[in-house]
Amino acid sequence: MQIKLIAIGKTDNKAIISLIEEYSKRLNFYIKFEFEVIPDLKNSKSLSESLQKEKEGELILKNIIPADEVILLDERGKSYSSMDFAEFLQKKMNSGLKQLIFVIGGPYGFSEAVYNRANGKLSISKMTFSHQMIRPFFIEQLYRGFTILRNEPYHHE
């Protein structure tokens, strides 16, 4: 199985970029992982919130094929402990799935078309994080999940 994380908009924050690179490198030891950034829309300030979500949604959907399983990172999604998330990942690998895609939306979330295409929603926390900060947090949780599955000493219960 391969895991891809799709996010809207690049980040210029060097600390965030460094964390993303560090945990992506660690994660690739366990599974093929790709982090794909869809560039911010041009002139987004002139777009309504719904039109911005729609245009971002079109860009997201271009990066997904029918065989992909798509999980949206959404505040109304299912919450997992790190142990439960590791079990979720194991079940996906056992299912024979080729590619599991997680998606971080833009500042206003997802279009209806993206919600309709999704196979599920995952909440990282009941708290709200910027769509920049959630990137390293989520990649670290993927890494943590794989260390749990390998019984490595990274995670402590």
GIJO-V751669 format. One record per run of one state. SS is the DSSP state (2 for helix, 1 for strand, 0 for the rest). FROM is the first residue (numbers start at 1). LEN is the number of residues. Records with the same first field share a line. If there is no record, write none. Layout:
SS = FROM-LEN ; FROM-LEN
This chain:
0 = 1-1 ; 9-5 ; 28-4 ; 39-5 ; 47-2 ; 63-6 ; 80-2 ; 95-4 ; 105-1 ; 107-2 ; 110-2 ; 118-2 ; 124-9 ; 150-8
1 = 2-7 ; 32-7 ; 69-11 ; 99-6 ; 106-1 ; 109-1 ; 120-4
2 = 14-14 ; 44-3 ; 49-14 ; 82-13 ; 112-6 ; 133-17
